Amino acid sequence: MTYDFGLHFTRELGNRFGPDPGSWPATAERVTPFLAIVVDALGADEGQRWFEAARKAHLRVTEAERERSYNFGFAHYLDMATGAHEDVTLPVMAAFEALKAAYTVTRYEDGPDVDVYFEGAERACSRLGAARRERVQRLEQGRERRAAAAR
């Protein structure tokens, strides 16, 4: 699964930063493995939901910073958006820690806003999930045709 996500995410990075990976920000290489952990741990559909939640958590942090209001931090907002605290399992913990790491790396290095990576990961999961559903549908149709032919 991680391999498939990596292909789709690389495509999203290419759409965003251009076809030459040598011209991409250094953070792209550092963040990609963390985002892949999320998908590997949770799957494409749940990963997509988590990347959307990460975008919302980041937005809350940046709004609090801009308004100079109280900021509970990315981890808290991510926890609330995903409901991670309600179902603490090894895959959930791995995904949670990986998103925190991706967030930290991107926020403290020069480069694009972390939202660019979360959005790209969300799109990659969407494509990955759609491709998987299409493959399953084709398999089911093939089984139905074989079963009908056998009758």
PyMOL commands that place a pseudoatom at each C-alpha (Angstrom):
pseudoatom trace, name=CA, resn=MET, resi=1, chain=A, elem=C, hetatm=0, pos=[0.000, 0.000, 0.000]
pseudoatom trace, name=CA, resn=THR, resi=2, chain=A, elem=C, hetatm=0, pos=[2.766, 2.449, 0.872]
pseudoatom trace, name=CA, resn=TYR, resi=3, chain=A, elem=C, hetatm=0, pos=[4.281, 1.927, -2.578]
pseudoatom trace, name=CA, resn=ASP, resi=4, chain=A, elem=C, hetatm=0, pos=[0.978, 2.828, -4.261]
pseudoatom trace, name=CA, resn=PHE, resi=5, chain=A, elem=C, hetatm=0, pos=[0.579, 5.879, -2.052]
pseudoatom trace, name=CA, resn=GLY, resi=6, chain=A, elem=C, hetatm=0, pos=[4.136, 6.948, -2.833]
pseudoatom trace, name=CA, resn=LEU, resi=7, chain=A, elem=C, hetatm=0, pos=[3.425, 6.878, -6.562]
pseudoatom trace, name=CA, resn=HIS, resi=8, chain=A, elem=C, hetatm=0, pos=[0.239, 8.895, -6.231]
pseudoatom trace, name=CA, resn=PHE, resi=9, chain=A, elem=C, hetatm=0, pos=[1.815, 11.360, -3.801]
pseudoatom trace, name=CA, resn=THR, resi=10, chain=A, elem=C, hetatm=0, pos=[4.835, 11.849, -6.058]
pseudoatom trace, name=CA, resn=ARG, resi=11, chain=A, elem=C, hetatm=0, pos=[2.439, 12.656, -8.862]
pseudoatom trace, name=CA, resn=GLU, resi=12, chain=A, elem=C, hetatm=0, pos=[0.766, 15.274, -6.662]
pseudoatom trace, name=CA, resn=LEU, resi=13, chain=A, elem=C, hetatm=0, pos=[4.162, 16.764, -5.811]
pseudoatom trace, name=CA, resn=GLY, resi=14, chain=A, elem=C, hetatm=0, pos=[4.970, 16.911, -9.518]
pseudoatom trace, name=CA, resn=ASN, resi=15, chain=A, elem=C, hetatm=0, pos=[1.687, 18.703, -10.174]
pseudoatom trace, name=CA, resn=ARG, resi=16, chain=A, elem=C, hetatm=0, pos=[2.523, 21.204, -7.467]
pseudoatom trace, name=CA, resn=PHE, resi=17, chain=A, elem=C, hetatm=0, pos=[6.268, 21.758, -7.860]
pseudoatom trace, name=CA, resn=GLY, resi=18, chain=A, elem=C, hetatm=0, pos=[6.954, 20.688, -11.449]
pseudoatom trace, name=CA, resn=PRO, resi=19, chain=A, elem=C, hetatm=0, pos=[8.285, 17.544, -13.094]
pseudoatom trace, name=CA, resn=ASP, resi=20, chain=A, elem=C, hetatm=0, pos=[11.914, 17.820, -11.876]
pseudoatom trace, name=CA, resn=PRO, resi=21, chain=A, elem=C, hetatm=0, pos=[12.212, 16.382, -8.345]
pseudoatom trace, name=CA, resn=GLY, resi=22, chain=A, elem=C, hetatm=0, pos=[15.574, 18.126, -8.065]
pseudoatom trace, name=CA, resn=SER, resi=23, chain=A, elem=C, hetatm=0, pos=[13.758, 21.455, -7.940]
pseudoatom trace, name=CA, resn=TRP, resi=24, chain=A, elem=C, hetatm=0, pos=[11.304, 20.408, -5.228]
pseudoatom trace, name=CA, resn=PRO, resi=25, chain=A, elem=C, hetatm=0, pos=[11.683, 21.772, -1.692]
pseudoatom trace, name=CA, resn=ALA, resi=26, chain=A, elem=C, hetatm=0, pos=[13.872, 19.701, 0.631]
pseudoatom trace, name=CA, resn=THR, resi=27, chain=A, elem=C, hetatm=0, pos=[10.892, 19.210, 2.928]
pseudoatom trace, name=CA, resn=ALA, resi=28, chain=A, elem=C, hetatm=0, pos=[9.162, 17.093, 0.263]
pseudoatom trace, name=CA, resn=GLU, resi=29, chain=A, elem=C, hetatm=0, pos=[11.722, 14.332, 0.690]
pseudoatom trace, name=CA, resn=ARG, resi=30, chain=A, elem=C, hetatm=0, pos=[11.624, 14.545, 4.486]
pseudoatom trace, name=CA, resn=VAL, resi=31, chain=A, elem=C, hetatm=0, pos=[7.832, 14.608, 4.834]
pseudoatom trace, name=CA, resn=THR, resi=32, chain=A, elem=C, hetatm=0, pos=[6.940, 11.863, 2.350]
pseudoatom trace, name=CA, resn=PRO, resi=33, chain=A, elem=C, hetatm=0, pos=[7.933, 8.892, 4.571]
pseudoatom trace, name=CA, resn=PHE, resi=34, chain=A, elem=C, hetatm=0, pos=[5.851, 10.246, 7.464]
pseudoatom trace, name=CA, resn=LEU, resi=35, chain=A, elem=C, hetatm=0, pos=[2.794, 10.646, 5.261]
pseudoatom trace, name=CA, resn=ALA, resi=36, chain=A, elem=C, hetatm=0, pos=[3.295, 7.132, 3.910]
pseudoatom trace, name=CA, resn=ILE, resi=37, chain=A, elem=C, hetatm=0, pos=[3.244, 5.803, 7.487]
pseudoatom trace, name=CA, resn=VAL, resi=38, chain=A, elem=C, hetatm=0, pos=[-0.242, 7.256, 7.931]
pseudoatom trace, name=CA, resn=VAL, resi=39, chain=A, elem=C, hetatm=0, pos=[-1.551, 5.467, 4.842]
pseudoatom trace, name=CA, resn=ASP, resi=40, chain=A, elem=C, hetatm=0, pos=[0.280, 2.273, 5.687]
pseudoatom trace, name=CA, resn=ALA, resi=41, chain=A, elem=C, hetatm=0, pos=[-1.201, 2.277, 9.192]
pseudoatom trace, name=CA, resn=LEU, resi=42, chain=A, elem=C, hetatm=0, pos=[-4.758, 3.345, 8.373]
pseudoatom trace, name=CA, resn=GLY, resi=43, chain=A, elem=C, hetatm=0, pos=[-5.394, 2.629, 4.710]
pseudoatom trace, name=CA, resn=ALA, resi=44, chain=A, elem=C, hetatm=0, pos=[-6.240, 5.046, 1.922]
pseudoatom trace, name=CA, resn=ASP, resi=45, chain=A, elem=C, hetatm=0, pos=[-9.778, 5.988, 2.937]
pseudoatom trace, name=CA, resn=GLU, resi=46, chain=A, elem=C, hetatm=0, pos=[-9.024, 6.564, 6.598]
pseudoatom trace, name=CA, resn=GLY, resi=47, chain=A, elem=C, hetatm=0, pos=[-5.727, 8.201, 5.649]
pseudoatom trace, name=CA, resn=GLN, resi=48, chain=A, elem=C, hetatm=0, pos=[-7.623, 10.665, 3.489]
pseudoatom trace, name=CA, resn=ARG, resi=49, chain=A, elem=C, hetatm=0, pos=[-9.853, 11.521, 6.442]
pseudoatom trace, name=CA, resn=TRP, resi=50, chain=A, elem=C, hetatm=0, pos=[-6.808, 12.029, 8.655]
pseudoatom trace, name=CA, resn=PHE, resi=51, chain=A, elem=C, hetatm=0, pos=[-5.064, 14.290, 6.141]
pseudoatom trace, name=CA, resn=GLU, resi=52, chain=A, elem=C, hetatm=0, pos=[-8.219, 16.378, 5.944]
pseudoatom trace, name=CA, resn=ALA, resi=53, chain=A, elem=C, hetatm=0, pos=[-8.264, 16.529, 9.746]
pseudoatom trace, name=CA, resn=ALA, resi=54, chain=A, elem=C, hetatm=0, pos=[-4.580, 17.551, 9.736]
pseudoatom trace, name=CA, resn=ARG, resi=55, chain=A, elem=C, hetatm=0, pos=[-5.384, 20.398, 7.361]
pseudoatom trace, name=CA, resn=LYS, resi=56, chain=A, elem=C, hetatm=0, pos=[-8.136, 21.570, 9.719]
pseudoatom trace, name=CA, resn=ALA, resi=57, chain=A, elem=C, hetatm=0, pos=[-5.826, 21.298, 12.728]
pseudoatom trace, name=CA, resn=HIS, resi=58, chain=A, elem=C, hetatm=0, pos=[-3.155, 23.315, 10.942]
pseudoatom trace, name=CA, resn=LEU, resi=59, chain=A, elem=C, hetatm=0, pos=[-5.736, 25.942, 10.019]
pseudoatom trace, name=CA, resn=ARG, resi=60, chain=A, elem=C, hetatm=0, pos=[-6.760, 26.264, 13.669]
pseudoatom trace, name=CA, resn=VAL, resi=61, chain=A, elem=C, hetatm=0, pos=[-3.122, 26.717, 14.688]
pseudoatom trace, name=CA, resn=THR, resi=62, chain=A, elem=C, hetatm=0, pos=[-2.465, 29.370, 12.054]
pseudoatom trace, name=CA, resn=GLU, resi=63, chain=A, elem=C, hetatm=0, pos=[-5.702, 31.202, 12.917]
pseudoatom trace, name=CA, resn=ALA, resi=64, chain=A, elem=C, hetatm=0, pos=[-4.760, 31.243, 16.592]
pseudoatom trace, name=CA, resn=GLU, resi=65, chain=A, elem=C, hetatm=0, pos=[-1.279, 32.509, 15.730]
pseudoatom trace, name=CA, resn=ARG, resi=66, chain=A, elem=C, hetatm=0, pos=[-2.656, 35.203, 13.446]
pseudoatom trace, name=CA, resn=GLU, resi=67, chain=A, elem=C, hetatm=0, pos=[-5.252, 36.334, 15.990]
pseudoatom trace, name=CA, resn=ARG, resi=68, chain=A, elem=C, hetatm=0, pos=[-2.771, 35.977, 18.848]
pseudoatom trace, name=CA, resn=SER, resi=69, chain=A, elem=C, hetatm=0, pos=[-5.328, 33.963, 20.743]
pseudoatom trace, name=CA, resn=TYR, resi=70, chain=A, elem=C, hetatm=0, pos=[-4.831, 30.893, 22.881]
pseudoatom trace, name=CA, resn=ASN, resi=71, chain=A, elem=C, hetatm=0, pos=[-3.382, 28.034, 20.857]
pseudoatom trace, name=CA, resn=PHE, resi=72, chain=A, elem=C, hetatm=0, pos=[-3.741, 24.434, 22.051]
pseudoatom trace, name=CA, resn=GLY, resi=73, chain=A, elem=C, hetatm=0, pos=[-1.323, 23.250, 19.356]
pseudoatom trace, name=CA, resn=PHE, resi=74, chain=A, elem=C, hetatm=0, pos=[-1.440, 21.016, 16.346]
pseudoatom trace, name=CA, resn=ALA, resi=75, chain=A, elem=C, hetatm=0, pos=[-1.465, 17.745, 18.287]
pseudoatom trace, name=CA, resn=HIS, resi=76, chain=A, elem=C, hetatm=0, pos=[-4.511, 18.738, 20.309]
pseudoatom trace, name=CA, resn=TYR, resi=77, chain=A, elem=C, hetatm=0, pos=[-6.449, 19.962, 17.295]
pseudoatom trace, name=CA, resn=LEU, resi=78, chain=A, elem=C, hetatm=0, pos=[-5.480, 16.844, 15.331]
pseudoatom trace, name=CA, resn=ASP, resi=79, chain=A, elem=C, hetatm=0, pos=[-6.601, 14.625, 18.199]
pseudoatom trace, name=CA, resn=MET, resi=80, chain=A, elem=C, hetatm=0, pos=[-9.975, 16.375, 18.342]
pseudoatom trace, name=CA, resn=ALA, resi=81, chain=A, elem=C, hetatm=0, pos=[-10.461, 16.295, 14.555]
pseudoatom trace, name=CA, resn=THR, resi=82, chain=A, elem=C, hetatm=0, pos=[-9.586, 12.612, 14.185]
pseudoatom trace, name=CA, resn=GLY, resi=83, chain=A, elem=C, hetatm=0, pos=[-11.012, 11.283, 17.425]
pseudoatom trace, name=CA, resn=ALA, resi=84, chain=A, elem=C, hetatm=0, pos=[-7.695, 9.516, 17.981]
pseudoatom trace, name=CA, resn=HIS, resi=85, chain=A, elem=C, hetatm=0, pos=[-8.169, 9.656, 21.754]
pseudoatom trace, name=CA, resn=GLU, resi=86, chain=A, elem=C, hetatm=0, pos=[-11.302, 7.504, 21.446]
pseudoatom trace, name=CA, resn=ASP, resi=87, chain=A, elem=C, hetatm=0, pos=[-9.609, 4.499, 19.845]
pseudoatom trace, name=CA, resn=VAL, resi=88, chain=A, elem=C, hetatm=0, pos=[-5.948, 4.297, 20.811]
pseudoatom trace, name=CA, resn=THR, resi=89, chain=A, elem=C, hetatm=0, pos=[-4.491, 1.430, 18.820]
pseudoatom trace, name=CA, resn=LEU, resi=90, chain=A, elem=C, hetatm=0, pos=[-1.017, 0.890, 17.420]
pseudoatom trace, name=CA, resn=PRO, resi=91, chain=A, elem=C, hetatm=0, pos=[-2.054, 2.019, 13.887]
pseudoatom trace, name=CA, resn=VAL, resi=92, chain=A, elem=C, hetatm=0, pos=[-3.741, 5.137, 15.299]
pseudoatom trace, name=CA, resn=MET, resi=93, chain=A, elem=C, hetatm=0, pos=[-0.691, 5.980, 17.424]
pseudoatom trace, name=CA, resn=ALA, resi=94, chain=A, elem=C, hetatm=0, pos=[1.633, 5.448, 14.452]
pseudoatom trace, name=CA, resn=ALA, resi=95, chain=A, elem=C, hetatm=0, pos=[-0.487, 7.693, 12.223]
pseudoatom trace, name=CA, resn=PHE, resi=96, chain=A, elem=C, hetatm=0, pos=[-0.811, 10.347, 14.913]
pseudoatom trace, name=CA, resn=GLU, resi=97, chain=A, elem=C, hetatm=0, pos=[2.920, 10.495, 15.643]
pseudoatom trace, name=CA, resn=ALA, resi=98, chain=A, elem=C, hetatm=0, pos=[3.782, 10.457, 11.931]
pseudoatom trace, name=CA, resn=LEU, resi=99, chain=A, elem=C, hetatm=0, pos=[1.518, 13.442, 11.265]
pseudoatom trace, name=CA, resn=LYS, resi=100, chain=A, elem=C, hetatm=0, pos=[3.011, 15.317, 14.193]
pseudoatom trace, name=CA, resn=ALA, resi=101, chain=A, elem=C, hetatm=0, pos=[6.492, 14.628, 12.823]
pseudoatom trace, name=CA, resn=ALA, resi=102, chain=A, elem=C, hetatm=0, pos=[5.560, 15.733, 9.296]
pseudoatom trace, name=CA, resn=TYR, resi=103, chain=A, elem=C, hetatm=0, pos=[4.032, 18.874, 10.743]
pseudoatom trace, name=CA, resn=THR, resi=104, chain=A, elem=C, hetatm=0, pos=[7.082, 19.680, 12.840]
pseudoatom trace, name=CA, resn=VAL, resi=105, chain=A, elem=C, hetatm=0, pos=[9.573, 19.085, 10.022]
pseudoatom trace, name=CA, resn=THR, resi=106, chain=A, elem=C, hetatm=0, pos=[7.635, 21.263, 7.615]
pseudoatom trace, name=CA, resn=ARG, resi=107, chain=A, elem=C, hetatm=0, pos=[6.858, 24.059, 10.039]
pseudoatom trace, name=CA, resn=TYR, resi=108, chain=A, elem=C, hetatm=0, pos=[10.465, 24.501, 11.145]
pseudoatom trace, name=CA, resn=GLU, resi=109, chain=A, elem=C, hetatm=0, pos=[12.230, 24.231, 7.792]
pseudoatom trace, name=CA, resn=ASP, resi=110, chain=A, elem=C, hetatm=0, pos=[12.138, 26.693, 4.959]
pseudoatom trace, name=CA, resn=GLY, resi=111, chain=A, elem=C, hetatm=0, pos=[9.735, 25.570, 2.292]
pseudoatom trace, name=CA, resn=PRO, resi=112, chain=A, elem=C, hetatm=0, pos=[6.069, 25.484, 1.468]
pseudoatom trace, name=CA, resn=ASP, resi=113, chain=A, elem=C, hetatm=0, pos=[3.340, 25.520, 4.056]
pseudoatom trace, name=CA, resn=VAL, resi=114, chain=A, elem=C, hetatm=0, pos=[2.553, 22.094, 5.501]
pseudoatom trace, name=CA, resn=ASP, resi=115, chain=A, elem=C, hetatm=0, pos=[-0.972, 22.400, 4.085]
pseudoatom trace, name=CA, resn=VAL, resi=116, chain=A, elem=C, hetatm=0, pos=[0.507, 21.820, 0.621]
pseudoatom trace, name=CA, resn=TYR, resi=117, chain=A, elem=C, hetatm=0, pos=[1.685, 18.372, 1.704]
pseudoatom trace, name=CA, resn=PHE, resi=118, chain=A, elem=C, hetatm=0, pos=[-1.498, 17.480, 3.570]
pseudoatom trace, name=CA, resn=GLU, resi=119, chain=A, elem=C, hetatm=0, pos=[-3.588, 18.508, 0.565]
pseudoatom trace, name=CA, resn=GLY, resi=120, chain=A, elem=C, hetatm=0, pos=[-1.396, 16.489, -1.795]
pseudoatom trace, name=CA, resn=ALA, resi=121, chain=A, elem=C, hetatm=0, pos=[-1.580, 13.468, 0.498]
pseudoatom trace, name=CA, resn=GLU, resi=122, chain=A, elem=C, hetatm=0, pos=[-5.347, 13.821, 0.703]
pseudoatom trace, name=CA, resn=ARG, resi=123, chain=A, elem=C, hetatm=0, pos=[-5.597, 13.860, -3.103]
pseudoatom trace, name=CA, resn=ALA, resi=124, chain=A, elem=C, hetatm=0, pos=[-3.216, 10.919, -3.408]
pseudoatom trace, name=CA, resn=CYS, resi=125, chain=A, elem=C, hetatm=0, pos=[-5.388, 8.919, -0.999]
pseudoatom trace, name=CA, resn=SER, resi=126, chain=A, elem=C, hetatm=0, pos=[-8.471, 9.868, -2.966]
pseudoatom trace, name=CA, resn=ARG, resi=127, chain=A, elem=C, hetatm=0, pos=[-6.900, 8.581, -6.183]
pseudoatom trace, name=CA, resn=LEU, resi=128, chain=A, elem=C, hetatm=0, pos=[-5.542, 5.492, -4.458]
pseudoatom trace, name=CA, resn=GLY, resi=129, chain=A, elem=C, hetatm=0, pos=[-8.923, 4.683, -2.927]
pseudoatom trace, name=CA, resn=ALA, resi=130, chain=A, elem=C, hetatm=0, pos=[-10.706, 5.209, -6.239]
pseudoatom trace, name=CA, resn=ALA, resi=131, chain=A, elem=C, hetatm=0, pos=[-8.219, 2.960, -8.043]
pseudoatom trace, name=CA, resn=ARG, resi=132, chain=A, elem=C, hetatm=0, pos=[-8.662, 0.245, -5.426]
pseudoatom trace, name=CA, resn=ARG, resi=133, chain=A, elem=C, hetatm=0, pos=[-12.462, 0.433, -5.598]
pseudoatom trace, name=CA, resn=GLU, resi=134, chain=A, elem=C, hetatm=0, pos=[-12.295, 0.197, -9.392]
pseudoatom trace, name=CA, resn=ARG, resi=135, chain=A, elem=C, hetatm=0, pos=[-10.061, -2.887, -9.199]
pseudoatom trace, name=CA, resn=VAL, resi=136, chain=A, elem=C, hetatm=0, pos=[-12.417, -4.558, -6.725]
pseudoatom trace, name=CA, resn=GLN, resi=137, chain=A, elem=C, hetatm=0, pos=[-15.398, -3.740, -8.925]
pseudoatom trace, name=CA, resn=ARG, resi=138, chain=A, elem=C, hetatm=0, pos=[-13.664, -5.227, -11.990]
pseudoatom trace, name=CA, resn=LEU, resi=139, chain=A, elem=C, hetatm=0, pos=[-12.812, -8.379, -10.009]
pseudoatom trace, name=CA, resn=GLU, resi=140, chain=A, elem=C, hetatm=0, pos=[-16.391, -8.740, -8.856]
pseudoatom trace, name=CA, resn=GLN, resi=141, chain=A, elem=C, hetatm=0, pos=[-17.698, -8.254, -12.398]
pseudoatom trace, name=CA, resn=GLY, resi=142, chain=A, elem=C, hetatm=0, pos=[-15.252, -10.884, -13.644]
pseudoatom trace, name=CA, resn=ARG, resi=143, chain=A, elem=C, hetatm=0, pos=[-16.447, -13.334, -10.994]
pseudoatom trace, name=CA, resn=GLU, resi=144, chain=A, elem=C, hetatm=0, pos=[-20.065, -12.675, -11.909]
pseudoatom trace, name=CA, resn=ARG, resi=145, chain=A, elem=C, hetatm=0, pos=[-19.330, -13.257, -15.614]
pseudoatom trace, name=CA, resn=ARG, resi=146, chain=A, elem=C, hetatm=0, pos=[-17.490, -16.497, -14.869]
pseudoatom trace, name=CA, resn=ALA, resi=147, chain=A, elem=C, hetatm=0, pos=[-20.312, -17.656, -12.597]
pseudoatom trace, name=CA, resn=ALA, resi=148, chain=A, elem=C, hetatm=0, pos=[-22.913, -16.819, -15.262]
pseudoatom trace, name=CA, resn=ALA, resi=149, chain=A, elem=C, hetatm=0, pos=[-20.870, -18.621, -17.925]
pseudoatom trace, name=CA, resn=ALA, resi=150, chain=A, elem=C, hetatm=0, pos=[-20.569, -21.705, -15.701]
pseudoatom trace, name=CA, resn=ARG, resi=151, chain=A, elem=C, hetatm=0, pos=[-24.340, -22.024, -15.351]
for i in range(1, 151): cmd.bond("trace and resi %d" % i, "trace and resi %d" % (i + 1))
show_as sticks, trace
zoom trace
